[in-house]
Amino acid sequence: MNTKLHSGTALITGACSGIGAVYADRLARRGHDLVLVDRDRDRLCALASGVTDDTGRSVEVLAADLGTAKGLRSVERVLATDASLTMLVNNSGQASSPPLLTSDPDEMQRMINLDVTAPMRLACAACPAFAERGRGTLINVASIVALTPEQLNGVYVGVKAFVLAFSQSLHSELSPKGIRVQVVLAGATPTEYWGNGGIQVMRLPSRMVMSVATLVDAALAGLDLGEIVSIPSLPDIAQWDVYEAARHAMRGKLSRADPAVRYRSDRHRSLRSP
């Protein structure tokens, strides 16, 4: 099958399996040609062949380790120079569950490289080209732990909080230039990503675990709705709206010449007086 619609080319990182592989299938069915990025060339080629057979779309593969400078540069070159690209899906990443006190600092650094440095640099490579053409879509796949920092390893939740804040800032900067930005806050999904991070998702109650296909379909529905932040598991979006409204209400009060009353030394003295 070859769809008549052509939506340009989408570059997807972390494409070998799980969320990235489902994005490849769904975006091809929406009319996108693809560039699939991951470390394992054989698995990429197998996925590319299957997607092309099923959809008729053109699929290229780029084997690259985004945790290395060399791997990043190879993908950055494509993003900066391929004029057919209309979408970047930043999906590569690494999970971690051990508490900070028992974590390997080298593993934490690799996680920062994959979850912070890579999506930042790839966005910086893609977005100027998108802006020059006046259109483009950036999708950053993050996690609900960005909103629940007490839940898992502090570095892991920190990198996901970065992706959320980075995406919100990019939306503010880039939407006037015709660039769509969406960040997807995924909950628990049964993928290699979680297993490699030592998190046994299948031991969680089934009500907490969303299938990968359901997650991606929901995320794309959120994109169609124009959402900046999509939280597929959240039943009532009004709760997110309240959260955002409270954050925005503080904006004009966070930098002032005078400290709040509770921090003033004269108040402390009066509280200590008999």
C-alpha positions as CSV (number, residue, x, y, z in Angstrom):
1,M,0.0,0.0,0.0
2,N,1.3,3.5,-0.9
3,T,-0.7,6.3,0.5
4,K,-1.3,9.2,-1.8
5,L,-0.6,11.8,0.9
6,H,3.0,12.8,1.3
7,S,3.8,14.5,4.6
8,G,7.5,14.9,4.1
9,T,10.1,12.8,6.0
10,A,10.1,12.0,9.7
11,L,13.3,11.2,11.5
12,I,12.8,8.9,14.5
13,T,15.4,8.1,17.1
14,G,15.3,5.0,19.2
15,A,13.4,3.4,16.3
16,C,14.4,-0.3,16.6
17,S,11.6,-1.3,19.0
18,G,8.9,-0.2,21.3
19,I,7.6,3.4,21.0
20,G,10.0,4.3,18.2
21,A,9.0,1.3,16.1
22,V,5.3,2.1,16.5
23,Y,5.9,5.7,15.6
24,A,7.5,4.5,12.4
25,D,4.5,2.4,11.5
26,R,1.9,5.1,12.4
27,L,3.8,8.0,10.7
28,A,4.3,6.0,7.5
29,R,0.6,5.2,7.4
30,R,0.0,9.0,7.8
31,G,2.1,9.6,4.6
32,H,5.6,10.2,6.0
33,D,8.7,8.8,4.5
34,L,11.1,7.9,7.3
35,V,14.7,8.0,8.5
36,L,15.1,5.5,11.4
37,V,18.0,6.0,13.8
38,D,19.2,3.5,16.4
39,R,22.4,1.6,17.2
40,D,21.5,-1.8,15.7
41,R,21.7,-1.7,11.9
42,D,20.3,-5.2,11.4
43,R,17.2,-4.5,13.5
44,L,16.7,-1.1,11.7
45,C,16.9,-2.8,8.3
46,A,14.3,-5.4,9.3
47,L,12.0,-2.7,10.6
48,A,12.5,-0.6,7.5
49,S,11.7,-3.5,5.2
50,G,8.5,-4.3,7.1
51,V,7.3,-0.7,7.1
52,T,8.0,-0.3,3.4
53,D,6.2,-3.6,2.6
54,D,3.2,-2.5,4.6
55,T,2.9,1.1,3.6
56,G,4.9,1.7,0.4
57,R,6.8,4.6,2.0
58,S,10.5,5.2,1.5
59,V,12.5,4.3,4.7
60,E,16.2,5.0,5.2
61,V,18.2,3.7,8.2
62,L,21.0,5.4,10.0
63,A,22.9,3.3,12.6
64,A,24.2,5.7,15.3
65,D,24.9,5.7,19.0
66,L,23.5,9.0,20.2
67,G,25.4,8.6,23.5
68,T,28.6,9.4,21.5
69,A,29.8,12.6,19.8
70,K,30.4,10.8,16.6
71,G,26.9,9.3,16.5
72,L,25.3,12.6,17.3
73,R,27.2,14.4,14.6
74,S,26.1,11.9,12.0
75,V,22.4,12.5,12.8
76,E,22.8,16.3,13.2
77,R,24.2,16.5,9.6
78,V,21.1,14.8,8.2
79,L,18.7,17.0,10.2
80,A,20.5,20.2,9.1
81,T,20.8,19.3,5.4
82,D,17.9,17.1,4.3
83,A,15.3,19.5,3.0
84,S,12.6,16.8,2.9
85,L,12.5,16.5,6.7
86,T,9.4,17.8,8.3
87,M,9.4,16.0,11.6
88,L,11.8,14.9,14.3
89,V,10.7,12.4,16.9
90,N,13.2,12.5,19.8
91,N,12.6,9.1,21.4
92,S,16.0,7.7,22.3
93,G,16.7,7.4,26.0
94,Q,17.8,5.4,28.9
95,A,15.9,4.6,32.1
96,S,17.3,4.0,35.6
97,S,15.7,2.8,38.8
98,P,18.5,2.4,41.5
99,P,18.5,5.1,44.2
100,L,21.2,7.7,43.7
101,L,23.3,6.4,46.6
102,T,23.7,3.0,44.8
103,S,23.9,4.3,41.2
104,D,27.0,4.2,39.0
105,P,27.9,7.8,38.1
106,D,29.2,6.7,34.7
107,E,25.7,5.2,33.9
108,M,24.1,8.4,35.1
109,Q,26.3,10.3,32.8
110,R,25.4,8.1,29.9
111,M,21.7,8.6,30.7
112,I,22.3,12.4,30.7
113,N,24.0,12.1,27.3
114,L,21.1,10.2,25.8
115,D,18.1,11.9,27.6
116,V,19.4,15.5,27.7
117,T,22.3,16.1,25.4
118,A,21.0,14.1,22.4
119,P,17.5,15.6,22.2
120,M,18.9,19.1,22.8
121,R,21.5,18.8,20.1
122,L,19.1,17.2,17.6
123,A,16.5,19.9,18.2
124,C,19.2,22.5,17.7
125,A,20.1,20.9,14.4
126,A,16.6,20.4,13.1
127,C,14.7,23.6,14.2
128,P,16.7,26.2,12.3
129,A,16.1,24.3,9.1
130,F,12.4,24.0,10.0
131,A,12.2,27.7,10.7
132,E,13.8,28.6,7.4
133,R,11.2,26.5,5.6
134,G,8.4,27.8,7.8
135,R,7.1,24.5,8.9
136,G,8.1,21.4,10.9
137,T,7.2,19.3,13.9
138,L,9.3,18.4,16.9
139,I,8.0,15.5,19.2
140,N,9.9,14.9,22.4
141,V,9.0,11.6,24.2
142,A,9.5,12.1,28.0
143,S,7.8,10.6,31.0
144,I,5.2,11.3,33.7
145,V,8.1,11.2,36.3
146,A,8.8,14.8,35.1
147,L,5.8,15.6,37.3
148,T,6.5,13.1,40.1
149,P,10.1,13.7,41.1
150,E,9.8,11.6,44.3
151,Q,9.0,8.5,42.4
152,L,12.3,7.2,40.9
153,N,16.1,7.9,40.6
154,G,16.7,11.6,40.9
155,V,18.9,11.8,37.8
156,Y,16.2,10.0,35.7
157,V,13.4,12.2,36.9
158,G,15.7,15.3,36.4
159,V,16.4,14.5,32.8
160,K,12.7,14.0,32.1
161,A,11.9,17.3,33.8
162,F,14.5,18.9,31.5
163,V,12.7,17.5,28.4
164,L,9.4,18.9,29.6
165,A,10.7,22.4,30.3
166,F,12.8,22.4,27.1
167,S,9.8,21.5,25.0
168,Q,7.6,24.2,26.6
169,S,10.3,26.8,26.1
170,L,10.8,25.7,22.5
171,H,7.0,26.0,21.8
172,S,7.0,29.5,23.1
173,E,10.0,30.4,20.9
174,L,9.3,28.5,17.8
175,S,5.5,28.4,17.3
176,P,5.5,31.9,15.7
177,K,7.9,30.5,13.1
178,G,5.6,27.7,12.0
179,I,7.1,24.9,14.1
180,R,4.9,22.6,16.2
181,V,6.4,21.3,19.4
182,Q,4.8,18.5,21.4
183,V,6.1,16.6,24.5
184,V,4.6,13.3,25.4
185,L,4.6,12.3,29.1
186,A,4.5,8.5,28.9
187,G,3.5,6.3,31.8
188,A,4.7,2.7,32.2
189,T,4.9,0.8,29.0
190,P,6.2,-2.8,28.3
191,T,9.3,-1.9,26.3
192,E,13.0,-2.8,26.3
193,Y,13.7,0.7,27.5
194,W,12.3,0.0,31.0
195,G,13.8,-3.5,31.2
196,N,17.2,-2.1,30.3
197,G,16.8,0.4,33.2
198,G,16.1,-2.4,35.7
199,I,12.4,-1.5,36.0
200,Q,10.1,-4.6,36.0
201,V,7.1,-3.0,34.3
202,M,5.2,-6.3,34.0
203,R,5.2,-6.6,37.8
204,L,3.1,-3.4,38.1
205,P,-0.7,-3.7,38.3
206,S,-2.1,-4.1,34.8
207,R,-4.2,-0.9,35.3
208,M,-0.9,1.1,35.4
209,V,0.7,-0.3,32.2
210,M,-0.4,1.1,28.7
211,S,0.5,-0.9,25.6
212,V,3.0,0.8,23.3
213,A,0.5,1.0,20.4
214,T,-2.1,2.6,22.6
215,L,0.4,5.1,23.9
216,V,1.6,6.2,20.4
217,D,-2.0,6.4,19.0
218,A,-3.0,8.6,22.0
219,A,0.1,10.8,21.6
220,L,-0.7,11.3,17.9
221,A,-4.3,12.1,18.8
222,G,-2.9,14.7,21.1
223,L,-0.7,16.1,18.3
224,D,-3.8,16.4,16.1
225,L,-5.6,18.2,19.0
226,G,-2.8,20.8,19.0
227,E,-1.6,19.8,22.5
228,I,1.8,21.0,23.6
229,V,2.0,18.6,26.6
230,S,0.2,15.2,26.0
231,I,-0.3,12.9,29.0
232,P,-2.0,9.8,27.5
233,S,-2.9,8.3,30.9
234,L,-4.4,11.4,32.6
235,P,-8.2,11.0,32.6
236,D,-9.1,14.6,33.3
237,I,-7.1,17.2,31.3
238,A,-8.6,19.9,33.6
239,Q,-6.1,18.7,36.3
240,W,-3.2,19.6,34.0
241,D,-4.9,22.9,33.2
242,V,-5.1,23.7,36.9
243,Y,-1.4,22.8,37.4
244,E,-0.4,25.0,34.5
245,A,-2.6,27.9,35.7
246,A,-1.0,27.7,39.1
247,R,2.5,27.8,37.5
248,H,1.7,30.8,35.3
249,A,0.1,32.6,38.3
250,M,3.5,32.6,40.0
251,R,5.4,34.0,37.1
252,G,5.2,37.6,38.0
253,K,6.0,37.0,41.6
254,L,9.2,34.9,41.4
255,S,11.8,37.7,40.9
256,R,11.3,40.8,43.1
257,A,13.5,43.3,44.8
258,D,12.2,42.4,48.3
259,P,12.1,39.0,49.9
260,A,8.8,37.5,51.0
261,V,7.8,38.5,54.6
262,R,8.7,35.0,55.9
263,Y,12.4,35.6,55.0
264,R,12.8,39.1,56.5
265,S,15.1,39.4,59.5
266,D,12.8,41.9,61.3
267,R,9.9,39.3,61.2
268,H,12.3,36.7,62.6
269,R,13.2,39.0,65.5
270,S,9.6,39.8,66.3
271,L,8.7,36.1,66.3
272,R,11.6,35.5,68.9
273,S,10.5,38.4,71.1
274,P,8.8,37.4,74.4
